[in-house]
Amino acid sequence: MADTSASHLSQNVKSLDYTLQEIWSLYDANVPEFSEKCLIFLNAKSSFLNDLVYFIHANLENENQSVNKILTEIKDRNHSSILEVKESFRIEKQAMETKLKETMLAKAEIEASLDLLKE
């Protein structure tokens, strides 16, 4: 992803503004004076900035789609992992319950044997 920190963006905007000022200076110095000279430059500048906004918007939209795709993949992997963990816990619980039943049965048998030995 591109560096979109505030200071970096500010530098880029200042650089763009400086470049547009230089273009205006060159345009103003090299184009003969006529009534619509400034209007033509401003129209071109406006068109350029509009295209730039659409370009940035398209890039941000693509970035947003990529991030959403990554987030969806992470969500799916997490969901699968959760299901696997739940299943392993269910199996472990069943195994523990089985061991508990066996232990309780063995305890009952030992207690019965102890009672027989006492008699």
C-alpha distances in whole Angstrom, upper triangle without the diagonal:
4,7,8,11,15,16,13,14,17,18,16,19,21,21,21,24,25,25,26,29,30,30,32,34,35,35,38,40,40,41,44,45,45,45,42,40,38,37,36,33,32,32,30,28,27,27,24,22,23,21,18,18,18,15,13,14,14,10,10,13,11,8,11,13,10,10,14,15,13,15,18,18,18,21,23,23,24,27,28,28,30,32,33,34,36,38,38,40,42,43,44,45,48,49,49,52,53,54,55,58,59,59,61,63,64,65,67,69,69,71,73,74,75,77,79,79,81,83
4,6,9,12,13,10,10,14,14,12,15,18,17,17,20,22,21,23,26,26,26,29,31,31,32,35,36,37,37,41,42,42,42,39,37,35,34,33,30,29,29,27,25,25,24,21,20,21,19,16,16,17,14,11,14,14,10,10,13,12,10,13,15,13,13,17,18,17,19,22,22,22,24,27,27,28,30,32,32,33,36,37,37,39,41,42,43,45,47,47,49,51,52,53,55,57,57,58,61,62,63,64,67,67,68,71,72,73,74,76,78,78,80,82,83,84,86
4,6,9,10,7,8,12,12,11,14,16,16,16,19,21,21,22,25,26,26,29,30,31,32,34,36,37,38,41,42,42,42,39,37,35,35,34,31,29,30,28,25,25,25,22,20,22,21,17,17,19,16,13,16,16,13,12,16,15,13,15,18,16,15,19,20,19,20,24,24,24,26,28,28,29,32,33,33,34,37,38,38,40,43,43,44,46,48,48,50,52,53,53,56,58,58,59,62,63,63,65,67,68,68,71,73,73,74,77,78,78,80,82,83,84,87
4,6,8,6,6,10,11,10,12,15,15,16,18,20,20,22,24,25,26,28,30,31,31,33,35,36,37,40,40,41,41,37,36,33,33,32,29,28,28,27,24,23,24,21,18,20,19,16,15,17,15,12,13,15,12,11,14,15,12,14,17,16,15,18,20,19,20,23,24,24,26,28,29,29,32,34,33,35,37,38,39,41,43,43,44,47,48,48,50,52,53,54,56,58,58,59,62,63,63,65,68,68,69,71,73,73,74,77,78,78,80,83,83,84,87
4,6,5,6,9,10,11,12,14,15,17,18,20,21,23,24,26,27,29,30,32,33,34,36,37,38,41,41,42,42,39,37,34,34,34,31,29,30,29,25,25,26,23,21,22,22,18,18,20,18,15,17,19,16,14,18,18,15,17,20,19,18,21,23,22,22,25,26,25,27,30,30,30,33,35,35,36,39,40,39,41,44,44,45,47,49,49,50,53,54,54,56,59,59,59,62,64,64,65,68,69,69,71,73,73,74,77,78,78,80,83,83,84,87
4,6,5,6,9,10,10,12,14,15,16,18,20,21,22,24,26,27,28,30,31,32,34,36,37,40,39,40,39,37,35,32,32,32,29,27,28,27,24,24,25,22,19,21,22,18,17,20,19,15,17,20,17,16,19,20,18,19,22,22,20,23,26,25,25,28,29,28,30,33,33,33,36,38,38,38,41,43,42,44,47,47,47,50,52,52,53,56,57,57,59,61,61,62,65,66,66,68,70,71,71,74,76,76,77,79,81,81,83,85,86,86,89
4,5,5,6,9,10,10,12,14,15,16,18,20,21,22,24,26,27,29,30,31,33,34,36,39,39,40,39,37,35,31,32,32,29,27,29,28,24,24,26,23,20,23,23,19,19,22,21,17,20,22,20,18,22,23,20,22,25,24,23,26,28,27,28,31,32,31,33,36,36,36,38,41,40,41,44,45,45,47,49,50,50,53,54,54,55,58,59,59,61,64,64,64,67,69,68,70,73,73,73,76,78,78,79,82,83,83,85,87,88,88,91
4,5,5,6,9,10,10,12,14,15,16,18,20,21,22,24,26,27,28,30,31,33,34,37,37,39,38,36,33,31,31,31,27,26,27,26,22,23,24,21,19,21,21,17,17,20,18,15,18,20,17,16,20,20,18,20,23,22,21,25,27,25,26,30,30,30,32,35,35,35,38,39,39,40,43,44,44,46,49,49,49,52,54,54,55,58,59,59,61,63,64,64,67,68,68,70,73,73,74,76,78,78,79,82,83,83,85,88,88,89,92
4,5,5,6,9,10,10,12,14,15,16,18,20,21,22,24,26,27,28,30,31,32,35,35,36,36,33,31,28,28,28,25,23,24,23,19,20,21,18,15,17,18,14,14,17,15,12,15,17,15,14,18,19,17,18,22,21,21,24,26,25,26,29,30,30,32,34,35,35,37,40,39,40,43,44,44,46,49,49,50,52,54,54,56,58,59,60,62,64,64,65,68,69,69,71,73,74,74,77,79,79,80,83,84,84,86,89,89,90,92
4,5,5,6,9,10,10,12,14,15,16,18,20,21,22,24,25,27,28,30,31,34,34,35,34,32,30,27,27,27,24,22,24,23,19,20,21,19,16,18,19,16,15,19,18,15,17,20,18,17,21,22,20,22,25,25,24,27,29,29,29,32,34,33,35,38,38,38,41,43,43,44,47,48,48,49,52,53,53,55,57,57,58,61,62,62,64,67,67,68,70,72,72,73,76,77,77,79,82,82,83,85,87,87,89,91,91,92,95
4,5,5,6,9,10,10,12,14,15,16,18,20,21,22,24,25,27,28,30,33,33,34,34,32,29,26,27,27,24,23,24,23,19,20,22,19,17,20,20,16,17,20,19,16,19,21,19,19,23,23,22,23,27,26,26,29,31,30,31,34,35,34,36,39,39,40,42,44,44,45,48,49,49,51,54,54,54,57,59,59,60,63,64,64,66,68,69,69,72,74,73,75,78,78,79,81,83,83,84,87,88,88,90,93,93,94,97
4,5,5,6,9,10,10,12,14,15,16,18,20,21,22,24,26,27,28,31,31,32,32,30,27,25,25,25,21,20,22,20,17,18,19,15,13,16,16,13,14,17,15,13,16,18,16,16,20,21,19,21,24,24,24,27,29,28,30,32,33,33,35,38,38,39,41,43,43,45,47,48,48,50,53,53,54,57,58,58,60,62,63,64,66,68,68,69,72,73,73,75,78,78,79,81,83,83,84,87,88,88,90,93,93,94,97
4,5,5,6,9,10,10,12,14,15,16,18,20,21,22,24,26,26,29,29,30,30,27,25,22,22,22,19,18,19,18,14,15,17,14,11,14,15,12,12,16,15,13,16,18,17,17,20,22,21,22,25,26,25,28,30,30,31,34,35,35,37,39,40,40,43,45,45,46,49,50,50,52,54,55,56,58,60,60,61,64,65,65,67,70,70,71,73,75,75,77,79,80,80,83,85,85,86,89,90,90,92,95,95,96,98
4,5,5,6,9,10,10,12,14,15,16,18,20,21,22,24,25,28,28,29,29,27,25,22,23,23,19,18,20,19,15,17,19,16,14,17,18,15,16,19,18,17,20,22,21,21,24,25,24,26,29,29,29,31,34,33,34,37,38,38,40,43,43,43,46,48,48,49,52,53,53,55,57,58,59,61,63,63,64,67,68,68,70,72,73,74,76,78,78,79,82,83,83,85,87,88,89,91,92,93,94,97,97,98,101
4,5,5,6,9,10,11,12,14,15,17,18,20,21,22,24,27,27,29,29,27,24,22,23,22,19,18,20,18,15,17,18,15,14,17,17,14,16,19,18,16,20,22,20,21,24,25,24,26,29,29,29,32,33,33,34,37,38,38,40,43,43,44,46,48,48,50,52,53,53,55,58,58,59,61,63,63,65,67,68,69,71,73,73,74,77,78,78,80,83,83,84,86,88,88,89,92,93,93,95,98,98,99,102
4,5,5,6,9,10,10,12,14,15,16,18,20,21,22,25,25,26,27,24,21,19,20,19,15,15,17,15,11,13,14,11,10,14,14,11,13,16,15,14,17,19,18,19,22,23,23,25,27,28,28,31,32,33,34,36,38,38,40,42,43,44,46,48,48,49,52,53,54,55,58,58,59,61,63,64,65,67,69,69,71,73,74,75,77,79,79,80,83,84,84,87,89,89,90,92,94,94,96,98,99,100,102
4,5,5,6,9,10,10,12,14,15,16,18,20,21,24,23,25,24,22,20,17,18,18,14,13,16,14,11,13,15,12,11,14,15,13,15,18,17,17,19,22,21,22,25,26,26,27,30,31,31,33,35,35,36,39,40,41,42,45,46,46,48,50,51,52,54,56,56,58,60,61,62,64,66,66,67,70,71,71,73,76,76,77,79,81,81,83,85,86,86,89,91,91,92,95,96,96,98,101,101,102,105
4,5,5,6,9,10,11,12,14,15,16,18,20,23,23,25,25,23,20,18,19,19,15,15,18,16,13,16,17,15,14,18,18,16,18,21,20,19,23,25,24,24,28,29,28,30,33,33,33,36,38,38,39,42,43,43,45,47,48,48,51,53,53,54,57,58,58,60,62,63,64,66,68,68,70,72,73,73,75,78,78,79,82,83,83,85,87,88,88,91,93,93,94,97,98,98,100,103,103,104,107
4,5,5,6,9,10,11,12,14,15,16,18,21,22,23,24,22,19,17,18,17,14,14,16,14,11,14,16,12,13,16,16,14,17,20,18,18,22,23,22,24,27,27,27,29,32,32,33,35,37,37,38,41,42,43,44,47,47,48,50,52,53,54,57,58,58,60,62,63,64,66,68,68,70,72,73,74,76,78,78,79,82,83,83,85,88,88,89,91,93,93,95,97,98,99,101,103,103,104,107
4,5,5,6,9,10,10,12,14,15,16,19,19,20,21,18,15,13,15,14,10,10,13,11,8,11,13,10,10,14,15,13,15,18,18,18,21,23,22,24,26,27,28,30,32,32,33,36,37,38,39,41,43,43,45,47,48,49,51,53,54,55,57,59,59,61,63,64,65,67,69,69,71,73,74,75,77,79,80,80,83,84,85,86,89,90,90,92,94,95,96,98,100,100,102,104,105,106,108
4,5,5,6,9,10,10,12,14,15,18,18,20,20,18,15,13,15,15,11,11,15,13,10,13,16,14,14,17,18,17,19,22,21,21,24,26,26,27,30,31,31,33,35,36,36,39,41,41,42,45,46,46,48,50,51,52,54,56,57,58,60,61,62,64,66,67,68,70,72,72,73,76,77,77,79,82,82,83,85,87,87,89,91,92,93,95,97,97,98,101,102,102,104,107,107,108,111
4,5,5,6,8,10,10,12,14,17,18,20,21,19,16,14,17,16,12,14,16,14,12,16,17,15,16,19,20,18,21,23,23,23,26,27,27,28,31,32,32,34,37,37,38,40,42,42,43,46,47,48,49,52,52,53,55,57,58,59,62,63,63,65,67,68,69,71,73,73,75,77,78,79,81,83,83,84,87,88,88,90,93,93,94,96,98,98,100,102,103,104,106,108,108,109,112
4,5,5,6,8,10,10,12,15,16,18,19,17,13,12,14,13,9,11,14,11,10,13,15,12,14,17,17,16,19,22,21,22,25,26,26,28,30,31,31,33,36,36,37,39,41,42,43,45,46,47,49,51,52,53,55,57,57,59,61,62,63,65,67,68,69,71,73,73,75,77,78,79,81,83,84,84,87,88,89,90,93,94,94,96,98,99,100,102,104,104,106,108,109,110,112
4,5,5,6,8,10,10,13,13,15,16,14,11,9,12,11,7,9,12,11,9,13,15,13,14,18,18,18,20,23,23,23,26,28,28,29,32,33,33,35,37,38,39,41,43,44,45,47,49,49,51,53,54,55,57,59,60,61,63,64,65,67,69,70,71,73,75,75,77,79,80,81,83,85,86,86,89,90,91,92,95,96,96,98,100,101,102,104,106,106,108,110,111,112,114
4,5,5,6,8,10,13,13,16,17,16,12,11,15,14,11,13,16,14,13,17,18,17,18,21,22,21,24,26,26,26,29,31,31,32,35,36,36,38,40,41,42,44,46,46,48,50,51,52,54,56,57,58,60,62,62,63,66,67,68,69,72,72,73,76,77,78,79,82,83,83,85,87,88,89,91,93,93,95,97,98,98,101,103,103,104,107,108,108,110,112,113,114,117
4,6,5,6,8,11,13,16,18,16,13,13,15,14,11,14,16,14,14,17,18,17,19,22,22,21,24,26,26,27,30,31,31,33,35,36,36,39,41,41,42,44,46,46,48,50,51,52,54,56,57,58,60,62,62,64,66,67,68,70,72,73,74,76,78,78,80,82,83,84,86,88,88,89,92,93,94,95,98,99,99,101,103,104,105,107,109,109,111,113,114,115,117
4,6,5,6,9,10,12,14,13,9,9,12,10,8,11,13,11,12,15,16,15,17,20,20,20,23,25,25,26,29,30,30,32,34,35,36,38,40,41,42,44,46,47,48,50,51,52,54,56,57,58,60,62,63,64,66,67,68,70,72,73,74,76,78,79,80,82,83,84,86,88,89,90,92,94,94,96,98,99,100,102,104,104,105,108,109,110,111,114,114,115,118
4,6,6,8,8,11,13,12,8,8,12,11,9,12,14,14,14,17,18,18,19,22,23,23,25,28,28,29,31,33,33,35,37,38,39,41,43,44,45,47,48,49,51,53,54,55,56,59,60,61,63,64,65,66,69,70,71,72,75,76,77,79,80,81,82,85,86,86,88,90,91,92,94,96,96,98,100,101,102,104,106,107,108,110,111,112,114,116,117,117,120
4,6,8,9,13,15,15,11,12,15,15,13,16,18,17,17,20,22,21,22,25,26,26,28,30,30,31,34,35,35,37,40,40,41,43,45,46,47,49,51,51,53,55,56,57,59,61,62,63,65,67,67,69,71,72,73,75,77,78,79,81,83,83,84,87,88,89,90,93,93,94,97,98,99,100,102,103,104,106,108,109,110,112,113,114,116,118,119,119,122
4,6,9,12,15,15,11,13,16,14,13,16,18,16,17,20,21,20,23,25,25,26,28,30,30,31,34,35,35,37,39,40,41,43,45,45,47,49,50,51,53,55,56,57,59,61,62,63,65,67,67,69,71,72,73,75,77,78,79,81,83,83,85,87,88,89,91,93,94,95,97,98,99,101,103,104,104,107,109,109,110,113,114,114,116,119,119,120,123
4,6,9,12,11,8,10,13,11,11,14,15,14,16,19,19,19,22,24,24,25,28,29,29,31,33,34,35,37,39,40,41,43,45,45,47,49,50,51,53,55,56,57,59,61,62,63,65,67,68,69,71,72,73,75,77,78,79,81,83,84,85,87,88,89,91,93,94,95,97,99,99,101,103,104,105,107,109,109,111,113,114,115,117,119,120,121,123
4,6,10,11,8,11,14,13,13,16,17,17,19,21,22,22,25,27,27,28,31,32,32,34,36,37,38,40,42,43,44,46,48,49,50,52,54,55,56,58,59,61,62,64,65,66,68,70,71,72,74,76,77,78,80,81,83,84,86,87,88,91,92,93,94,96,97,98,101,102,103,104,106,108,108,110,112,113,114,116,118,118,120,122,123,124,126
4,7,9,7,9,12,12,12,15,17,17,18,21,22,23,24,26,27,28,30,32,33,34,36,38,39,40,42,44,45,46,48,49,51,52,54,55,56,58,60,61,62,64,66,67,68,70,71,73,75,76,77,78,81,82,83,85,86,87,88,91,92,93,94,97,98,98,101,102,103,104,107,108,108,110,112,113,114,116,118,118,120,122,123,124,126
4,6,6,9,10,10,12,14,15,16,18,20,21,22,24,25,27,28,30,31,32,34,36,37,39,40,42,43,44,46,48,49,50,52,53,55,56,58,60,61,62,64,65,66,68,70,71,72,74,76,77,78,80,82,83,84,86,87,88,90,92,93,94,96,97,98,100,102,103,104,106,108,108,110,112,113,114,116,118,118,120,122,123,124,126
4,6,8,8,10,12,13,14,16,17,18,20,22,23,24,26,28,29,30,32,33,35,36,38,39,41,42,44,45,47,48,50,51,53,54,55,57,59,60,61,63,65,66,67,69,70,71,73,75,76,77,79,81,81,83,85,86,87,89,91,92,93,95,96,97,99,101,102,103,105,107,107,109,111,112,113,115,117,117,119,121,122,123,125
4,6,5,6,9,10,10,12,14,15,16,18,20,21,22,24,25,27,28,30,31,33,34,36,37,39,40,41,43,45,46,47,49,51,52,53,55,56,57,59,61,62,63,65,67,68,69,71,72,73,76,77,78,79,82,83,84,86,87,88,89,92,93,94,96,98,98,99,102,103,104,105,108,108,109,111,113,114,115,118,119,119,122
4,5,5,7,9,10,11,12,14,16,17,19,20,21,23,24,26,27,29,30,32,33,35,36,38,39,40,42,44,45,46,48,50,51,52,54,55,57,58,60,61,62,64,66,67,69,70,71,73,75,76,77,79,81,82,83,85,86,87,89,91,92,93,95,97,97,98,101,102,103,105,107,107,108,111,112,113,114,117,118,118,121
4,5,5,6,8,10,10,12,14,15,16,18,20,21,22,24,25,27,28,30,31,32,34,36,37,38,40,42,43,44,46,47,48,50,52,53,54,56,58,59,60,62,63,64,66,68,69,70,72,74,75,76,78,79,80,82,84,85,86,88,89,90,92,94,95,96,98,100,100,102,104,105,106,108,110,110,112,114,115,116,118
4,5,5,6,9,10,10,12,14,15,16,18,20,21,22,24,25,26,28,30,31,32,34,36,37,38,40,41,43,44,46,47,48,51,52,53,55,56,57,59,61,62,63,65,67,68,69,71,72,73,75,77,78,79,81,83,83,85,87,88,89,91,93,93,94,97,98,99,100,103,104,104,107,108,109,110,113,114,114,117
4,6,5,6,9,10,10,12,14,15,16,18,20,21,22,24,26,27,29,30,31,33,34,36,37,39,40,42,43,45,46,48,49,51,52,54,55,56,58,60,61,62,64,66,67,68,70,71,72,74,76,77,78,80,82,83,84,86,87,88,90,92,93,94,96,98,98,100,102,103,104,106,108,108,110,112,113,114,116
4,5,5,6,8,10,10,12,14,15,16,18,20,21,22,24,26,27,28,30,31,33,34,36,37,38,40,42,43,44,46,48,49,50,52,54,55,56,58,59,60,62,64,65,66,68,70,71,72,74,75,76,79,80,81,82,84,86,86,88,90,91,92,94,96,96,98,100,101,102,104,106,106,108,110,111,112,114
4,5,5,6,8,10,10,12,14,15,16,18,20,21,22,24,25,26,28,30,31,32,34,36,37,38,40,41,42,44,46,47,48,50,52,53,54,56,57,58,60,62,63,64,66,68,69,70,72,73,74,76,78,79,80,82,84,84,86,88,89,90,92,94,94,96,98,99,100,102,104,104,106,108,109,110,112
4,5,5,6,9,10,10,12,14,15,16,18,20,21,22,24,25,27,29,30,31,33,35,36,37,39,40,41,43,45,46,47,49,51,52,53,55,56,57,59,61,62,63,65,67,68,69,71,72,73,75,77,78,79,81,83,83,85,87,88,89,91,93,93,95,97,98,99,101,103,104,105,107,108,109,112
4,5,5,6,9,10,10,12,14,15,16,18,20,21,22,24,25,27,28,30,31,33,34,36,37,39,40,42,43,45,46,48,49,50,52,54,55,56,58,60,61,62,64,65,67,68,70,71,72,74,76,77,78,80,81,82,84,86,87,88,90,92,92,94,96,97,98,100,102,102,104,106,107,108,111
4,5,5,6,8,10,10,12,14,15,16,18,20,21,22,24,26,27,28,30,31,32,34,36,37,38,40,42,43,44,46,48,49,50,52,53,54,56,58,59,60,62,64,65,66,68,69,70,73,74,75,76,78,80,80,82,84,85,86,88,90,90,92,94,95,96,98,100,100,102,104,105,106,108
4,5,5,6,9,10,10,12,14,15,16,18,20,21,22,24,25,26,28,30,31,32,34,36,37,38,40,41,42,44,46,47,48,51,52,53,55,56,57,59,61,62,63,65,67,68,69,71,72,73,75,77,78,79,81,83,83,84,87,88,89,90,93,93,94,96,98,99,100,103,104,104,107
4,6,5,6,9,10,11,12,14,15,16,18,20,21,23,24,25,27,29,30,31,33,35,36,37,39,40,41,43,45,46,47,49,51,52,53,55,56,58,60,61,62,64,66,67,68,70,71,72,74,76,77,78,80,82,82,84,86,87,88,90,92,93,94,96,97,98,100,102,103,104,106
4,5,5,6,9,10,10,12,14,15,16,18,20,21,22,24,26,27,28,30,31,33,34,36,37,39,40,42,43,44,46,48,49,50,52,54,55,56,58,60,61,62,64,65,66,68,70,71,72,74,76,76,78,80,81,82,84,86,86,88,90,91,92,94,96,97,98,100,101,102,105
4,5,5,6,9,10,10,12,14,15,16,18,20,21,22,24,25,26,28,30,31,32,34,36,37,38,40,42,42,44,46,47,48,50,52,53,54,56,58,59,60,62,63,64,66,68,69,70,72,73,74,76,78,79,80,82,84,84,86,88,89,90,92,94,94,96,98,99,100,102
4,5,5,6,9,10,11,12,14,15,16,18,20,21,22,24,25,27,28,30,31,33,35,36,37,39,40,41,43,45,46,47,49,51,52,53,55,56,57,59,61,62,63,65,67,68,69,71,72,73,75,77,78,79,81,83,83,85,87,88,89,91,93,93,95,97,98,99,101
4,5,5,6,9,10,10,12,14,15,16,18,20,21,23,24,25,27,29,30,31,33,34,36,37,39,40,42,43,45,46,48,49,51,52,54,55,56,58,60,61,62,64,66,67,68,70,71,72,74,76,77,78,80,81,82,84,86,87,88,90,92,92,94,96,97,98,101
4,5,5,6,8,10,11,12,14,15,16,18,20,21,22,24,26,27,28,30,31,33,34,36,37,38,40,42,43,44,46,48,49,50,52,53,55,56,58,59,60,62,64,65,66,68,69,70,72,74,75,76,78,80,80,82,84,85,86,88,90,90,92,94,95,96,99
4,5,5,6,9,10,10,12,14,15,16,18,20,21,22,24,25,26,28,30,31,32,34,36,37,38,40,41,42,44,46,47,48,50,52,53,54,56,57,58,60,62,63,64,66,68,68,70,72,73,74,76,78,78,80,82,83,84,86,88,88,90,92,93,94,97
4,5,5,6,9,10,10,12,14,15,16,18,20,21,22,24,25,26,28,30,31,32,34,36,37,39,40,41,43,45,46,47,49,51,52,53,55,56,57,59,61,62,63,65,67,67,69,71,72,73,75,77,78,79,81,82,83,85,87,88,89,91,93,93,96
4,5,5,6,9,10,11,12,14,15,17,18,20,21,23,24,26,27,29,30,32,33,34,36,38,39,40,42,44,45,46,48,49,51,52,54,55,56,58,60,61,62,64,66,67,68,70,71,72,74,76,77,78,80,81,82,85,86,87,88,91,92,93,95
4,5,5,6,8,10,10,12,14,15,16,18,20,21,22,24,26,27,28,30,31,32,34,36,37,38,40,42,43,44,46,47,48,50,52,53,54,56,58,59,60,62,63,64,66,68,69,70,72,74,74,76,78,79,80,82,84,84,86,88,89,90,93
4,5,5,6,9,10,10,12,14,15,16,18,20,21,22,24,25,26,28,30,31,32,34,36,37,38,40,41,42,44,46,47,48,50,52,53,55,56,57,59,61,62,63,65,67,67,68,71,72,73,75,77,78,78,81,82,83,85,87,88,89,91
4,5,5,6,9,10,10,12,14,15,16,18,20,21,23,24,25,27,29,30,31,33,34,36,37,39,40,42,43,45,46,48,49,51,52,54,55,56,58,60,61,62,64,66,67,68,70,71,72,74,76,77,78,80,81,82,84,86,87,88,90
4,5,5,6,8,10,11,12,14,15,16,18,20,21,22,24,26,27,28,30,32,33,34,36,37,39,40,42,43,45,46,48,49,50,52,54,55,56,58,59,60,62,64,65,66,68,70,70,72,74,75,76,78,80,81,82,84,85,87,89
4,5,5,6,9,10,10,12,14,15,16,18,20,21,22,24,25,26,28,30,31,32,34,36,37,38,40,41,42,44,46,47,48,50,52,53,54,56,57,58,60,62,63,64,66,68,68,70,72,73,74,76,78,78,80,82,83,84,87
4,5,5,6,9,10,10,12,14,15,16,18,20,21,22,24,25,26,28,30,31,33,34,36,37,39,40,41,43,45,46,47,49,51,52,53,55,56,57,59,61,62,63,65,67,67,69,71,72,73,75,77,78,79,81,82,83,86
4,5,5,6,9,10,10,12,14,15,17,18,20,21,23,24,25,27,28,30,32,33,34,36,37,39,40,42,43,45,46,48,49,51,52,54,55,56,58,60,61,62,64,65,66,68,70,71,72,74,76,77,78,80,81,83,85
4,5,5,6,9,10,11,12,14,15,16,18,20,21,22,24,26,27,28,30,31,33,34,36,37,38,40,42,43,44,46,48,49,50,52,53,54,56,58,59,60,62,64,64,66,68,69,70,72,74,75,76,78,79,80,83
4,5,5,6,9,10,10,12,14,15,16,18,20,21,22,24,25,26,28,30,31,32,34,36,37,38,40,41,42,45,46,47,48,50,52,53,55,56,57,58,61,62,63,65,66,67,68,71,72,73,74,77,78,79,81
4,5,5,6,9,10,10,12,14,15,16,18,20,21,22,24,25,27,28,30,31,33,34,36,37,39,40,41,43,45,46,47,49,51,52,53,55,56,57,59,61,62,64,65,66,68,70,71,72,74,76,77,78,80
4,5,5,6,9,10,11,12,14,15,17,18,20,21,22,24,26,27,28,30,32,33,34,36,38,39,40,42,43,45,46,48,49,50,52,54,55,56,58,59,60,62,64,65,66,68,70,71,72,74,75,77,79
4,5,5,6,9,10,10,12,14,15,16,18,20,21,22,24,26,27,28,30,31,32,34,36,37,38,40,42,43,44,46,47,48,50,52,53,54,56,57,58,60,62,63,64,66,68,68,70,72,73,74,77
4,5,5,6,9,10,10,12,14,15,16,18,20,21,22,24,25,26,28,30,31,32,34,36,37,39,40,41,43,45,46,47,49,51,51,53,55,56,57,59,61,62,63,65,66,67,69,71,72,73,75
4,5,5,6,9,10,11,12,14,15,17,18,20,21,23,24,26,27,29,30,31,33,34,36,38,39,40,42,43,45,46,48,49,51,52,54,55,56,58,60,61,62,64,65,66,68,70,71,72,75
4,5,5,6,9,10,11,12,14,15,16,18,20,21,22,24,26,27,28,30,32,33,34,36,37,38,40,42,43,44,46,48,49,50,52,53,54,56,58,59,60,62,64,64,66,68,69,70,73
4,5,5,6,9,10,10,12,14,15,16,18,20,21,22,24,25,26,28,30,31,32,34,36,37,38,40,41,42,44,46,47,48,50,52,52,54,56,57,58,60,62,63,64,66,67,68,71
4,5,5,6,9,10,10,12,14,15,16,18,20,21,22,24,25,27,29,30,31,33,35,36,37,39,40,41,43,45,46,47,49,51,52,53,55,56,57,59,61,62,63,65,67,68,70
4,5,5,6,9,10,11,12,14,15,16,18,20,21,23,24,26,27,28,30,32,33,34,36,37,39,40,42,43,45,46,48,49,50,52,54,55,56,58,59,60,62,64,65,67,69
4,5,5,6,8,10,10,12,14,15,16,18,20,21,22,24,26,26,28,30,31,32,34,36,37,38,40,42,42,44,46,47,48,50,52,53,54,56,57,58,60,62,63,64,67
4,5,5,6,9,10,10,12,14,15,16,18,20,21,22,24,25,26,28,30,31,32,34,36,37,39,40,41,43,45,46,47,49,50,52,53,55,56,57,59,61,62,63,65
4,5,5,6,9,10,11,12,14,15,17,18,20,21,23,24,26,27,29,30,31,33,35,36,37,39,40,42,43,45,46,48,49,51,52,54,55,56,58,60,61,62,64
4,5,5,6,9,10,10,12,14,15,16,18,20,21,22,24,26,27,28,30,32,33,34,36,37,38,40,42,43,44,46,48,49,50,52,53,54,56,58,59,60,63
4,5,5,6,9,10,10,12,14,15,16,18,20,21,22,24,25,26,28,30,31,32,34,36,37,38,40,41,42,44,46,47,48,50,52,52,54,56,57,58,61
4,5,5,6,9,10,11,12,14,15,16,18,20,21,23,24,25,27,29,30,31,33,35,36,37,39,40,41,43,45,46,47,49,51,52,53,55,56,57,60
4,5,5,6,9,10,11,12,14,15,17,18,20,21,23,24,26,27,29,30,32,33,34,36,37,39,40,42,43,45,46,48,49,50,52,54,55,56,58
4,5,5,6,9,10,11,12,14,15,16,18,20,21,22,24,26,27,28,30,31,32,34,36,37,38,40,42,43,44,46,47,48,50,52,53,54,57
4,5,5,6,9,10,10,12,14,15,16,18,20,21,22,24,25,26,28,30,31,32,34,36,36,38,40,41,42,44,46,47,48,50,51,53,55
4,5,5,6,9,10,10,12,14,15,16,18,20,21,22,24,25,27,29,30,31,33,34,36,37,39,40,41,43,45,46,47,49,50,52,54
4,5,5,6,9,10,11,12,14,15,16,18,20,21,22,24,26,27,28,30,32,33,34,36,37,39,40,42,43,44,46,48,49,50,53
4,5,5,6,8,10,10,12,14,15,16,18,20,21,22,24,25,26,28,30,31,32,34,36,37,38,40,41,42,44,46,47,48,51
4,5,5,6,9,10,10,12,14,15,16,18,20,21,22,24,25,26,28,30,31,32,34,35,37,38,40,41,43,45,46,47,49
4,5,5,6,9,10,11,12,14,15,17,18,20,21,23,24,25,27,28,30,31,33,34,36,37,39,40,42,43,45,46,48
4,5,5,6,8,10,10,12,14,15,16,18,20,21,22,24,26,27,28,30,31,32,34,36,37,38,40,42,43,44,46
4,5,5,6,9,10,10,12,14,15,16,18,20,20,22,24,25,26,28,30,31,32,34,35,36,38,40,41,42,45
4,5,5,6,9,10,10,12,14,15,16,18,20,21,22,24,25,27,28,30,31,33,34,36,37,39,40,41,43
4,5,5,6,9,10,11,12,14,15,16,18,20,21,22,24,26,27,28,30,31,33,34,36,37,39,40,42
4,5,5,6,9,10,10,12,14,15,16,18,20,21,22,24,25,26,28,30,31,32,34,36,37,38,40
4,5,5,6,8,10,10,12,14,15,16,18,20,21,22,24,25,26,28,30,31,32,34,35,37,39
4,5,5,6,9,10,10,12,14,15,16,18,20,21,22,24,25,27,28,30,31,33,34,36,38
4,5,5,6,9,10,11,12,14,15,16,18,20,21,22,24,26,27,28,30,31,33,34,36
4,5,5,6,9,10,10,12,14,15,16,18,20,21,22,24,25,26,28,30,31,32,34
4,5,5,6,9,10,10,12,14,15,16,18,20,21,22,24,25,27,28,30,31,33
4,5,5,6,9,10,11,12,14,15,16,18,20,21,22,24,26,27,28,30,32
4,5,5,6,8,10,10,12,14,15,16,18,20,21,22,24,25,26,28,30
4,5,5,6,8,10,10,12,14,15,16,18,20,21,22,24,25,26,29
4,5,5,6,9,10,10,12,14,15,16,18,20,21,22,24,25,27
4,5,5,6,8,10,10,12,14,15,16,18,20,21,22,24,26
4,5,5,6,9,10,10,12,14,15,16,18,20,21,22,24
4,5,5,6,9,10,10,12,14,15,16,18,20,21,23
4,5,5,6,9,10,10,12,14,15,16,18,20,21
4,5,5,6,9,10,10,12,14,15,16,18,20
4,5,5,6,8,10,10,12,14,15,16,18
4,5,5,6,9,10,10,12,14,15,17
4,5,5,6,9,10,11,12,14,16
4,5,5,6,9,10,10,12,14
4,5,5,6,9,10,10,13
4,5,5,6,9,10,11
4,5,5,6,9,10
4,5,5,6,9
4,5,5,7
4,5,5
4,5
4
